[in-house]
């Protein structure tokens, strides 16, 4: 199993190209199930989760073709994938595939909407909380689906098709909003989603669906209206830049010092994290090329932050923020409100010398003068990259085990950081 070795202490200086967003790519790929025509996605990142979803979609009969770079195209640009679900051969998503990635459960929406049936294994993914599927089921039932759970599978049917209805989520849920959007796109009549997730990835999916002929209004607000259509067509869509990758490298630049241009990043999806970063002590400036992060000589200030649904501080940047404030001058307080088990990185950061105290869902991080390299273990996707950030600033050598978690969500992380002066390498088993 691969490991990553980091020798800390060097500032980051240079340019890091930001990849297409994993959290947007996955629902966009799943949306290909809604049409018998070809959906072309540009700027798709090369990630383990993307490769796994290709396998899952292939199990349903989706033909996935990856195109090479076009002449004159930026060498760091993402790949182009053509997805054709002309003939869906199986409406069952088996346990051995779905258990490896939670987002693959979302195929239940388009399969049900297009074919009137779906049988999908209960999901897996990162061990960061229970994340039940009850909100997904309630949304589909609101559209007239009949749902049964037996033997670890959710079986959904709508023999006469789905019918528009009112979906009112008791709490904000990104995944269930994605599924509701895809299912409602082919439902008869109007669907209204109340308390919908406002995340930019939801907007990206709605934009693509509208290119395919859907009638969706209000994405990006808490109320989304969908006028169902009889069928959807193919389309071409470029995946939005990854705001979580952007925030991760922004925190890394602030941690190490130096100056980094996050090429292709957009600041409008990161207002809260960038404001927090400025408060901590980094200089943040948006340019036509991307976002520039600079910290030369100034210390890091403590911060109090709670994770919240968009436009608040994202839970997917909580671990990275915690790593950063391990070196702050004073005590920071980080409250996790989204997932009940997303502090598994705390014990591994402590192995590097961090001073962190947990009280329920609140972490008190008292900054230390220095971190020291050690051997650590990644426990989930975002936790793993927090260890990279800490290792970049730690004295000596840090070795991170279980880096397959990193490969799920960060494209070419060694090359991107190494190109800015970090001493980082992958150690193959």
C-alpha positions as CSV (number, residue, x, y, z in Angstrom):
1,X,0.0,0.0,0.0
2,X,1.4,3.4,-1.0
3,X,2.6,6.0,1.5
4,X,3.6,9.6,1.2
5,X,6.8,11.0,2.7
6,X,7.2,14.7,3.5
7,X,10.2,16.6,4.8
8,X,8.7,19.8,6.2
9,X,10.0,23.3,6.7
10,X,10.0,24.7,3.1
11,X,7.7,27.6,2.1
12,X,5.5,27.1,-0.9
13,X,6.1,29.4,-3.9
14,X,4.6,29.0,-7.3
15,X,1.4,28.0,-9.1
16,X,-1.0,25.2,-8.3
17,X,-3.6,24.4,-11.0
18,X,-7.0,23.6,-9.5
19,X,-8.7,20.5,-10.8
20,X,-12.4,20.0,-11.6
21,X,-14.5,19.4,-8.5
22,X,-14.9,15.8,-7.3
23,X,-18.2,16.7,-5.5
24,X,-19.6,18.1,-8.8
25,X,-18.2,15.4,-11.1
26,X,-19.9,12.5,-9.4
27,X,-23.5,13.7,-9.6
28,X,-22.8,14.9,-13.2
29,X,-21.6,11.5,-14.2
30,X,-24.7,9.9,-12.6
31,X,-26.9,12.3,-14.5
32,X,-25.9,10.5,-17.7
33,X,-28.4,7.8,-16.7
34,X,-31.3,10.2,-17.4
35,X,-30.9,10.2,-21.2
36,X,-30.2,7.7,-24.0
37,X,-28.0,10.4,-25.7
38,X,-24.4,11.2,-25.0
39,X,-23.4,13.5,-22.1
40,X,-19.9,15.0,-22.5
41,X,-18.1,16.3,-19.4
42,X,-15.0,18.4,-19.6
43,X,-12.5,19.2,-16.8
44,X,-13.1,15.9,-15.1
45,X,-10.4,15.1,-12.5
46,X,-8.4,11.9,-12.5
47,X,-9.4,10.5,-9.2
48,X,-10.0,7.0,-7.7
49,X,-13.6,7.9,-7.0
50,X,-14.2,8.9,-10.6
51,X,-12.6,5.6,-11.8
52,X,-14.9,3.7,-9.4
53,X,-18.0,5.5,-10.5
54,X,-17.1,4.6,-14.1
55,X,-17.2,0.9,-13.1
56,X,-20.5,1.4,-11.3
57,X,-22.1,3.1,-14.3
58,X,-20.6,0.5,-16.6
59,X,-22.4,-2.2,-14.5
60,X,-25.7,-0.5,-15.6
61,X,-24.6,-0.4,-19.2
62,X,-23.2,3.1,-19.5
63,X,-20.4,3.4,-22.1
64,X,-17.6,5.7,-20.7
65,X,-15.0,6.9,-23.2
66,X,-12.1,9.1,-22.0
67,X,-10.8,11.5,-24.6
68,X,-7.2,12.7,-24.7
69,X,-6.0,16.3,-24.6
70,X,-6.9,18.4,-27.6
71,X,-4.3,20.5,-29.5
72,X,-3.4,23.6,-27.6
73,X,-5.1,22.5,-24.4
74,X,-3.5,23.3,-21.1
75,X,-1.4,20.3,-20.0
76,X,-2.9,20.4,-16.5
77,X,-6.5,20.5,-17.7
78,X,-8.8,17.7,-16.7
79,X,-9.9,14.8,-18.9
80,X,-13.0,14.7,-21.1
81,X,-15.4,11.9,-20.6
82,X,-18.2,10.9,-22.9
83,X,-21.0,8.9,-21.2
84,X,-23.7,7.1,-23.2
85,X,-26.5,5.3,-21.4
86,X,-28.4,4.4,-24.5
87,X,-29.2,0.9,-23.2
88,X,-29.4,0.4,-19.5
89,X,-28.9,-3.3,-18.9
90,X,-29.3,-3.6,-15.2
91,X,-31.1,-1.5,-12.6
92,X,-29.4,-3.1,-9.6
93,X,-26.3,-1.4,-8.0
94,X,-24.6,-4.2,-6.1
95,X,-23.1,-4.0,-2.6
96,X,-19.6,-4.8,-3.7
97,X,-19.5,-1.5,-5.7
98,X,-21.8,0.8,-3.8
99,X,-20.2,-0.1,-0.4
100,X,-17.0,1.5,-1.6
101,X,-18.4,5.0,-2.3
102,X,-21.5,6.6,-0.8
103,X,-22.2,8.9,-3.8
104,X,-22.9,5.8,-5.9
105,X,-26.2,5.3,-4.1
106,X,-27.4,8.4,-6.0
107,X,-28.0,6.3,-9.1
108,X,-31.4,5.4,-7.5
109,X,-32.8,8.7,-8.6
110,X,-32.2,8.7,-12.4
111,X,-32.7,4.9,-12.7
112,X,-36.1,5.2,-11.0
113,X,-37.1,8.3,-13.0
114,X,-36.1,6.9,-16.4
115,X,-37.0,3.2,-16.0
116,X,-39.5,3.1,-13.2
117,X,-37.4,0.8,-11.0
118,X,-34.1,0.6,-9.1
119,X,-32.5,-1.7,-6.6
120,X,-29.5,-0.1,-4.9
121,X,-27.3,-1.4,-2.0
122,X,-27.2,0.8,1.1
123,X,-24.1,3.0,0.8
124,X,-20.6,3.0,2.2
125,X,-17.8,5.6,1.9
126,X,-15.8,7.5,4.5
127,X,-16.4,6.5,8.1
128,X,-17.3,10.0,9.3
129,X,-20.8,9.4,10.6
130,X,-24.0,7.4,10.0
131,X,-25.4,9.6,7.1
132,X,-28.7,7.7,6.8
133,X,-30.6,7.5,3.6
134,X,-34.0,8.4,5.1
135,X,-34.0,11.8,3.4
136,X,-33.4,10.3,0.0
137,X,-36.2,7.8,0.5
138,X,-38.6,10.5,1.7
139,X,-37.8,12.7,-1.4
140,X,-38.5,9.8,-3.8
141,X,-41.7,8.9,-1.9
142,X,-42.9,12.5,-2.3
143,X,-42.7,11.9,-6.0
144,X,-44.8,8.8,-5.8
145,X,-42.2,6.1,-5.5
146,X,-42.8,2.9,-3.6
147,X,-39.8,2.0,-1.4
148,X,-38.9,-1.2,0.3
149,X,-35.7,-1.9,2.3
150,X,-34.7,-5.6,2.6
151,X,-31.4,-7.5,2.9
152,X,-29.3,-4.4,2.8
153,X,-30.9,-3.1,-0.5
154,X,-33.3,-0.2,-1.2
155,X,-35.8,-1.3,-3.9
156,X,-37.7,1.6,-5.5
157,X,-40.5,1.4,-8.0
158,X,-42.7,3.8,-10.0
159,X,-44.3,1.7,-12.7
160,X,-46.3,4.6,-14.1
161,X,-43.5,7.1,-13.7
162,X,-42.8,9.7,-11.0
163,X,-45.2,12.6,-10.4
164,X,-44.1,16.1,-9.2
165,X,-44.7,17.0,-5.6
166,X,-43.5,18.9,-2.6
167,X,-40.2,17.8,-1.1
168,X,-39.5,19.6,2.2
169,X,-36.2,18.5,3.8
170,X,-36.1,18.8,7.6
171,X,-32.4,19.6,7.3
172,X,-30.1,20.6,4.5
173,X,-28.7,17.7,2.6
174,X,-26.5,17.9,-0.5
175,X,-26.8,14.3,-1.6
176,X,-30.6,14.1,-1.3
177,X,-30.9,17.5,-3.1
178,X,-28.9,16.0,-6.0
179,X,-31.1,12.9,-6.1
180,X,-34.3,14.9,-5.9
181,X,-33.2,17.2,-8.8
182,X,-32.4,14.3,-11.1
183,X,-35.6,12.4,-10.2
184,X,-37.8,15.4,-10.5
185,X,-36.4,16.4,-13.9
186,X,-38.4,13.5,-15.5
187,X,-41.4,13.5,-13.2
188,X,-44.8,14.6,-14.5
189,X,-45.7,18.1,-13.4
190,X,-44.0,20.5,-11.0
191,X,-41.8,19.6,-8.1
192,X,-40.8,22.1,-5.4
193,X,-37.8,21.4,-3.1
194,X,-37.9,23.3,0.1
195,X,-34.8,23.7,2.3
196,X,-32.7,22.6,-0.6
197,X,-28.9,22.6,-0.4
198,X,-27.4,25.8,-1.8
199,X,-23.9,24.4,-2.5
200,X,-22.2,25.4,-5.8
201,X,-22.1,21.7,-6.8
202,X,-25.9,21.6,-6.7
203,X,-25.9,24.7,-9.0
204,X,-23.5,23.0,-11.4
205,X,-25.7,19.9,-11.6
206,X,-28.8,22.0,-12.3
207,X,-26.9,23.9,-15.0
208,X,-26.0,20.7,-16.7
209,X,-29.5,19.3,-16.4
210,X,-30.9,22.4,-18.0
211,X,-28.5,22.0,-20.9
212,X,-30.0,18.6,-21.3
213,X,-33.5,20.0,-21.5
214,X,-34.6,20.1,-17.9
215,X,-36.6,23.0,-16.5
216,X,-35.0,23.9,-13.2
217,X,-35.2,27.3,-11.5
218,X,-33.8,28.5,-8.2
219,X,-30.7,26.3,-7.8
220,X,-28.4,28.1,-5.4
221,X,-31.3,29.2,-3.2
222,X,-33.3,27.2,-0.6
223,X,-36.3,26.7,-2.9
224,X,-35.9,25.0,-6.2
225,X,-38.7,24.5,-8.7
226,X,-38.6,21.8,-11.4
227,X,-41.1,21.4,-14.2
228,X,-40.7,17.8,-15.3
229,X,-40.1,17.0,-19.0
230,X,-40.8,13.8,-20.9
231,X,-37.1,13.1,-21.8
232,X,-33.7,14.7,-21.7
233,X,-31.0,15.0,-24.4
234,X,-27.3,14.9,-24.5
235,X,-25.2,17.9,-23.7
236,X,-21.7,19.2,-23.1
237,X,-20.7,20.6,-19.8
238,X,-17.4,21.7,-18.1
239,X,-17.1,20.7,-14.4
240,X,-16.7,23.6,-12.0
241,X,-13.3,24.1,-10.3
242,X,-12.9,22.3,-7.0
243,X,-13.5,24.7,-4.1
244,X,-12.4,22.2,-1.5
245,X,-9.1,21.6,-3.3
246,X,-8.7,25.3,-3.6
247,X,-9.3,25.8,0.2
248,X,-6.9,23.0,1.0
249,X,-4.0,24.4,-0.9
250,X,-4.8,27.9,0.4
251,X,-4.5,26.6,3.9
252,X,-1.3,24.8,3.0
253,X,0.2,28.0,1.6
254,X,-0.7,29.9,4.8
255,X,0.7,27.1,6.9
256,X,4.2,27.1,5.2
257,X,4.5,30.7,4.2
258,X,5.4,31.9,0.8
259,X,3.2,32.9,-2.1
260,X,1.0,30.6,-4.2
261,X,-1.4,31.2,-7.2
262,X,-4.3,28.8,-7.2
263,X,-4.8,28.8,-10.9
264,X,-8.4,28.6,-12.2
265,X,-9.9,28.9,-8.7
266,X,-13.0,31.2,-8.2
267,X,-13.4,33.1,-5.0
268,X,-17.3,33.4,-5.1
269,X,-17.6,29.8,-3.9
270,X,-15.2,30.3,-1.0
271,X,-16.2,33.6,0.7
272,X,-16.3,32.2,4.2
273,X,-13.1,30.1,4.1
274,X,-11.1,32.9,2.5
275,X,-12.4,35.4,5.1
276,X,-11.3,33.0,7.8
277,X,-7.9,32.6,6.2
278,X,-7.5,36.4,6.1
279,X,-8.5,36.6,9.7
280,X,-5.9,34.0,10.6
281,X,-3.2,36.1,8.9
282,X,-2.8,35.3,5.2
283,X,-3.1,37.8,2.4
284,X,-5.8,36.7,0.0
285,X,-6.4,38.3,-3.4
286,X,-8.6,37.2,-6.3
287,X,-7.2,37.8,-9.8
288,X,-8.3,36.9,-13.4
289,X,-6.0,33.9,-13.2
290,X,-7.3,32.6,-9.9
291,X,-6.7,33.2,-6.2
292,X,-3.3,34.3,-4.8
293,X,-2.4,33.4,-1.2
294,X,0.6,35.0,0.5
295,X,2.1,34.8,4.0
296,X,5.6,36.0,4.5
297,X,6.8,36.4,8.1
298,X,3.5,37.2,9.9
299,X,2.2,34.9,12.6
300,X,-1.0,32.9,12.6
301,X,-3.9,34.2,14.7
302,X,-6.4,31.9,16.5
303,X,-10.0,31.6,15.2
304,X,-13.4,30.4,16.3
305,X,-15.3,28.6,13.5
306,X,-18.4,26.4,13.1
307,X,-19.0,24.2,10.1
308,X,-22.2,25.0,8.3
309,X,-24.0,24.3,5.0
310,X,-23.1,26.7,2.1
311,X,-22.5,29.6,2.3
312,X,-21.0,28.8,5.7
313,X,-17.7,27.2,6.4
314,X,-17.7,23.8,4.8
315,X,-17.2,20.6,6.8
316,X,-14.9,19.4,4.0
317,X,-12.3,22.0,5.1
318,X,-12.6,21.5,8.8
319,X,-9.7,19.1,9.1
320,X,-7.4,21.3,7.0
321,X,-8.3,24.4,9.1
322,X,-7.5,22.4,12.3
323,X,-4.1,21.5,10.9
324,X,-3.4,25.2,10.1
325,X,-4.3,26.6,13.6
326,X,-2.1,24.0,15.3
327,X,0.6,26.6,14.7
328,X,-1.5,29.7,15.7
329,X,-0.6,32.0,18.6
330,X,-3.3,31.1,21.0
331,X,-6.4,28.8,21.3
332,X,-8.8,28.2,18.4
333,X,-12.2,26.6,18.7
334,X,-13.7,24.5,15.9
335,X,-17.3,23.2,16.1
336,X,-18.3,20.4,13.8
337,X,-22.1,20.6,13.1
338,X,-22.5,18.5,10.0
339,X,-21.0,15.0,10.8
340,X,-20.9,13.5,14.3
341,X,-17.6,11.6,13.8
342,X,-15.4,13.9,11.8
343,X,-12.6,14.4,14.3
344,X,-10.7,11.2,13.6
345,X,-7.7,13.2,12.5
346,X,-7.2,14.7,15.9
347,X,-5.2,11.7,17.3
348,X,-2.9,11.7,14.2
349,X,-2.2,15.4,14.4
350,X,-1.4,14.9,18.1
351,X,1.4,12.4,17.0
352,X,3.0,15.4,15.2
353,X,2.9,17.5,18.4
354,X,-0.5,19.2,18.1
355,X,-2.3,20.3,21.3
356,X,-6.0,19.5,20.7
357,X,-8.8,18.9,23.3
358,X,-12.2,17.5,22.3
359,X,-15.4,18.2,24.1
360,X,-18.2,16.7,22.2
361,X,-18.4,18.3,18.8
362,X,-16.0,21.2,19.7
363,X,-12.2,21.0,19.3
364,X,-10.0,23.4,21.2
365,X,-6.7,23.8,19.4
366,X,-3.9,25.5,21.3
367,X,-1.2,26.5,19.0
368,X,2.3,25.1,19.5
369,X,5.7,26.5,18.6
370,X,6.6,23.6,16.4
371,X,5.4,20.4,15.0
372,X,7.6,17.4,14.6
373,X,7.5,14.8,11.9
374,X,6.2,11.3,12.6
375,X,4.5,8.3,11.0
376,X,0.8,8.8,10.8
377,X,-2.3,7.1,9.3
378,X,-5.0,8.7,7.2
379,X,-8.5,7.8,8.3
380,X,-10.6,9.4,5.6
381,X,-10.3,11.7,2.6
382,X,-10.2,15.2,4.3
383,X,-8.4,13.9,7.4
384,X,-5.6,12.6,5.2
385,X,-4.9,15.9,3.6
386,X,-4.9,17.7,7.0
387,X,-1.9,15.5,7.8
388,X,-0.2,16.6,4.6
389,X,-0.7,20.3,5.6
390,X,0.7,19.6,9.1
391,X,3.6,17.6,7.6
392,X,4.6,20.5,5.3
393,X,5.3,22.6,8.4
394,X,6.6,19.9,10.7
395,X,10.3,19.6,11.5
396,X,11.8,16.5,10.0
397,X,10.1,13.6,8.2
398,X,6.4,12.7,8.1
399,X,5.2,9.5,6.6
400,X,1.5,9.2,5.9
401,X,0.0,5.7,5.5
402,X,-3.2,4.7,3.7
403,X,-2.9,7.4,1.1
404,X,-5.6,5.7,-1.0
405,X,-7.9,8.1,0.8
406,X,-6.0,11.0,-0.8
407,X,-6.2,9.5,-4.2
408,X,-10.0,9.5,-3.9
409,X,-10.2,13.3,-3.9
410,X,-6.9,15.0,-4.7
411,X,-5.4,14.8,-8.2
412,X,-1.6,14.6,-8.4
413,X,-1.0,16.1,-5.0
414,X,2.7,15.3,-4.9
415,X,3.3,17.0,-8.2
416,X,1.3,20.0,-7.3
417,X,3.0,20.6,-4.0
418,X,6.4,19.5,-5.2
419,X,6.2,22.0,-8.0
420,X,6.0,24.8,-5.4
421,X,9.0,23.7,-3.4
422,X,7.7,21.0,-1.1
423,X,9.8,17.9,-0.4
424,X,7.1,15.3,-1.0
425,X,7.2,11.9,-2.6
426,X,5.1,8.8,-3.0
427,X,6.6,5.6,-1.6
428,X,5.2,2.5,-3.4
429,X,4.6,-0.6,-1.4
